[in-house]
Amino acid sequence: MLSNNFYAVVITLFTALAWLRLNDFAAHRGWISGHISRKIIHMGTGPLFVLCWPLFTHSAASRYLAALVPLLITIQFILVGIGLLRDEAAVQAMSRTGNPREILRGPLYYGIVFIVVTILYWYDSPVGIVALMLMCGGDGLADIIGRRYGKIKLPWNPDKSWAGSLGMFVGGWVFSAGIMIAYGALSIFPTPWTSYLPAVTAIAIAGCLVESLPLHDIDNLTVTITAVILGSFLF
C-alpha cells in the first residue's frame, strides 16, 4: 500500500512540475506571453493534479501524501517570491510585471487552496473537486476572455466585463463537469455524474458573481470559499 502511494506521489509531482516547467520555458523563450503562461498554468495544473488522485490508495494517509505535491510547489513559490531562490523563468511565467514578489499573492494563494482542499475533502466528496475546478477553469478563463472580448464592463466593477464573467461561468462549469465525468467513469462517486450538474451549475453561477466583485488578487480565495460553502449544502 505504501509503495503504491509512493509511486502516486512521484507521478503526481512529476506531472505537475513538468506542466509548470513547460510553461516556464515557453514564457522564458518568448513563445507565449507571461500573461497567457500564467493563466495556462492556473488552468492546467489543478485538473492534472486532481486527475492523479485516483492513483492513490484508500488509506487515511493518502490525502496528506497527495497534499505534499502542492505543498512542495508552494514552498518553491515562497522561496522565489522572497528572493532566496532565483528562477527567472518562473518569475516571467507567473508574474505580471516581472517582480518576484507578485508570486506571493495569486500563485501562493492558489497553492494554499489546493493544500487545504485536498486535505479536507479529497475525493470523498465532490465539494472540494468542484471548488478547485471553479478556481482553475473559471477564474483562469475569465481573465483570458475578459481581456480579449471584455469591452462592455460590469456596472458594479469597471475592471471586469460581461464577457469575462461569462468565461468564468463556462470555464468553471466545463472543468467541474469534466472531472465529474472522469470520476464517474472510474466509479469513484456512487451516483451518475449527471446528477451533480444542477449543483455544479448553481455553484458556477455563485462563483461567477463573487469573481465579479472588486476584490483584487484574492479571487483564488473568495471563489473557492464560496464554492465550498455552497457545495456543502448542495452535494
C-alpha positions as CSV (number, residue, x, y, z in Angstrom):
1,M,0.0,0.0,0.0
2,L,2.7,2.5,1.0
3,S,4.7,1.7,-2.2
4,N,1.6,2.4,-4.3
5,N,1.2,5.8,-2.6
6,F,4.9,6.5,-3.1
7,Y,4.6,5.9,-6.8
8,A,1.5,8.0,-6.9
9,V,3.3,10.9,-5.2
10,V,6.2,10.6,-7.7
11,I,3.9,10.5,-10.7
12,T,1.7,13.4,-9.5
13,L,4.8,15.6,-8.6
14,F,6.4,14.8,-11.9
15,T,3.2,15.7,-13.8
16,A,2.7,19.0,-12.0
17,L,6.4,20.0,-12.3
18,A,6.5,19.1,-16.0
19,W,3.5,21.2,-16.7
20,L,4.9,24.2,-14.7
21,R,8.4,23.9,-16.3
22,L,7.0,23.6,-19.8
23,N,5.1,26.8,-19.4
24,D,8.0,28.5,-17.7
25,F,10.2,27.5,-20.6
26,A,7.7,28.7,-23.2
27,A,7.4,32.1,-21.5
28,H,11.1,32.5,-20.9
29,R,11.8,31.8,-24.6
30,G,9.1,34.3,-25.6
31,W,6.9,31.8,-27.3
32,I,3.9,32.9,-25.2
33,S,3.4,36.0,-23.1
34,G,3.8,35.9,-19.4
35,H,0.1,36.6,-19.0
36,I,-1.0,33.7,-21.1
37,S,1.5,31.4,-19.5
38,R,0.3,32.4,-16.0
39,K,-3.3,31.6,-17.0
40,I,-2.3,28.3,-18.7
41,I,-0.5,27.3,-15.5
42,H,-3.5,28.4,-13.5
43,M,-6.0,26.4,-15.6
44,G,-4.0,23.3,-16.2
45,T,-2.1,22.5,-13.0
46,G,-5.2,21.9,-10.9
47,P,-7.0,19.4,-13.2
48,L,-3.8,17.4,-13.8
49,F,-3.4,17.2,-10.0
50,V,-7.0,16.2,-9.3
51,L,-6.9,13.6,-12.1
52,C,-3.9,12.0,-10.3
53,W,-5.9,11.5,-7.1
54,P,-7.3,8.0,-8.1
55,L,-3.7,6.8,-8.3
56,F,-3.5,6.9,-4.5
57,T,-4.8,4.1,-2.3
58,H,-7.9,4.5,0.0
59,S,-5.7,4.7,3.1
60,A,-6.2,7.6,5.6
61,A,-2.7,8.9,4.8
62,S,-3.3,9.3,1.0
63,R,-4.8,12.8,1.1
64,Y,-1.9,14.0,3.1
65,L,0.6,12.4,0.8
66,A,-1.1,13.9,-2.2
67,A,-1.1,17.3,-0.5
68,L,2.7,17.1,-0.3
69,V,2.8,17.9,-4.1
70,P,1.1,21.4,-3.9
71,L,3.0,22.0,-0.6
72,L,6.4,21.5,-2.2
73,I,5.4,23.6,-5.2
74,T,4.1,26.3,-2.8
75,I,7.3,26.3,-0.9
76,Q,9.1,26.9,-4.1
77,F,6.8,29.8,-4.9
78,I,7.7,31.3,-1.5
79,L,11.4,30.9,-1.9
80,V,11.3,32.5,-5.4
81,G,9.0,35.3,-4.1
82,I,11.2,36.3,-1.2
83,G,14.4,36.1,-3.3
84,L,16.0,33.1,-1.7
85,L,15.7,31.0,-4.9
86,R,16.4,32.5,-8.3
87,D,14.2,31.3,-11.1
88,E,13.8,33.9,-13.9
89,A,11.7,31.5,-16.0
90,A,9.2,31.0,-13.2
91,V,9.0,34.8,-12.5
92,Q,8.3,35.5,-16.1
93,A,5.7,32.8,-16.3
94,M,3.8,33.7,-13.1
95,S,4.2,37.4,-12.5
96,R,2.5,40.3,-14.3
97,T,5.5,42.8,-14.2
98,G,8.5,40.6,-13.6
99,N,8.6,41.3,-9.9
100,P,9.2,38.0,-8.0
101,R,7.1,39.3,-5.0
102,E,4.0,39.0,-7.2
103,I,4.3,35.2,-6.8
104,L,3.5,35.8,-3.1
105,R,-0.1,36.8,-4.0
106,G,-2.1,34.9,-6.6
107,P,0.2,31.8,-7.1
108,L,0.8,31.5,-3.4
109,Y,-3.0,31.6,-2.6
110,Y,-3.5,29.1,-5.4
111,G,-1.1,26.6,-3.8
112,I,-2.5,27.1,-0.3
113,V,-6.1,26.5,-1.5
114,F,-5.0,23.2,-3.1
115,I,-3.3,22.0,0.1
116,V,-6.2,22.8,2.3
117,V,-9.0,21.5,0.0
118,T,-7.0,18.3,-0.7
119,I,-6.7,17.5,3.0
120,L,-10.3,18.5,3.9
121,Y,-12.2,17.0,1.0
122,W,-10.1,14.7,-1.1
123,Y,-12.2,12.5,-3.4
124,D,-14.6,11.6,-0.6
125,S,-16.8,14.4,-1.7
126,P,-17.4,16.4,-5.0
127,V,-17.3,19.6,-2.9
128,G,-13.6,20.1,-3.0
129,I,-13.2,19.0,-6.6
130,V,-15.9,21.4,-7.9
131,A,-14.4,24.3,-5.8
132,L,-10.9,23.7,-7.2
133,M,-12.2,23.4,-10.8
134,L,-14.1,26.6,-10.4
135,M,-11.0,28.3,-9.3
136,C,-8.9,26.8,-12.1
137,G,-11.1,26.8,-15.1
138,G,-13.4,29.6,-14.2
139,D,-11.0,32.2,-12.8
140,G,-8.5,31.4,-15.5
141,L,-10.8,31.6,-18.5
142,A,-12.5,34.7,-17.1
143,D,-9.3,36.7,-17.4
144,I,-8.4,35.4,-20.9
145,I,-11.9,36.0,-22.3
146,G,-12.3,39.3,-20.5
147,R,-9.0,40.8,-21.8
148,R,-9.9,39.8,-25.4
149,Y,-13.6,40.5,-25.6
150,G,-14.4,42.5,-22.5
151,K,-15.4,45.8,-24.0
152,I,-18.7,46.0,-22.1
153,K,-17.8,46.5,-18.4
154,L,-19.9,45.5,-15.4
155,P,-21.7,48.4,-13.8
156,W,-20.5,47.4,-10.3
157,N,-16.9,46.8,-11.3
158,P,-15.3,48.6,-14.2
159,D,-12.3,46.3,-14.1
160,K,-14.5,43.3,-15.0
161,S,-16.6,42.6,-18.1
162,W,-19.7,40.7,-19.0
163,A,-17.6,38.6,-21.4
164,G,-15.1,37.8,-18.6
165,S,-18.0,36.8,-16.3
166,L,-19.4,34.5,-19.0
167,G,-15.9,33.0,-19.3
168,M,-15.9,32.4,-15.5
169,F,-19.1,30.6,-15.6
170,V,-18.3,28.5,-18.7
171,G,-14.8,27.6,-17.6
172,G,-15.9,26.6,-14.1
173,W,-18.8,24.6,-15.3
174,V,-16.9,22.7,-18.0
175,F,-13.9,21.9,-15.8
176,S,-16.1,20.7,-13.0
177,A,-18.3,18.6,-15.3
178,G,-15.2,17.2,-17.0
179,I,-13.8,15.9,-13.7
180,M,-17.2,14.6,-12.7
181,I,-17.3,12.6,-15.9
182,A,-13.8,11.3,-15.4
183,Y,-14.5,10.3,-11.8
184,G,-17.9,8.8,-12.9
185,A,-16.1,6.6,-15.4
186,L,-13.8,5.4,-12.6
187,S,-16.9,4.7,-10.4
188,I,-15.4,6.9,-7.6
189,F,-18.8,8.6,-6.8
190,P,-21.8,6.4,-6.2
191,T,-24.3,8.3,-8.3
192,P,-24.2,9.2,-12.0
193,W,-22.2,12.3,-12.9
194,T,-25.3,13.9,-14.4
195,S,-26.9,14.1,-11.0
196,Y,-24.3,16.6,-9.9
197,L,-24.9,19.0,-12.8
198,P,-27.6,21.1,-11.1
199,A,-25.4,21.7,-8.1
200,V,-22.4,22.4,-10.4
201,T,-24.4,25.0,-12.3
202,A,-25.6,26.8,-9.1
203,I,-22.0,26.8,-7.7
204,A,-20.6,28.1,-11.1
205,I,-23.2,31.0,-11.0
206,A,-22.3,31.9,-7.5
207,G,-18.6,31.8,-8.2
208,C,-19.2,34.0,-11.3
209,L,-20.9,36.6,-9.1
210,V,-18.2,36.5,-6.4
211,E,-15.4,36.8,-9.0
212,S,-17.1,39.9,-10.5
213,L,-16.7,41.8,-7.2
214,P,-14.0,44.5,-6.9
215,L,-11.7,42.4,-4.8
216,H,-8.2,42.4,-6.2
217,D,-5.7,39.5,-6.1
218,I,-7.8,37.3,-3.8
219,D,-10.1,35.6,-6.3
220,N,-8.4,32.3,-5.6
221,L,-9.6,32.5,-2.0
222,T,-13.1,34.1,-2.4
223,V,-14.2,31.9,-5.3
224,T,-13.1,28.7,-3.6
225,I,-14.6,29.6,-0.2
226,T,-17.9,30.4,-1.9
227,A,-17.9,27.1,-3.8
228,V,-17.1,25.1,-0.6
229,I,-19.8,26.7,1.4
230,L,-22.5,26.3,-1.3
231,G,-21.3,22.9,-2.2
232,S,-21.6,21.7,1.4
233,F,-25.3,22.4,1.2
234,L,-26.0,21.2,-2.4
235,F,-24.0,17.9,-2.5
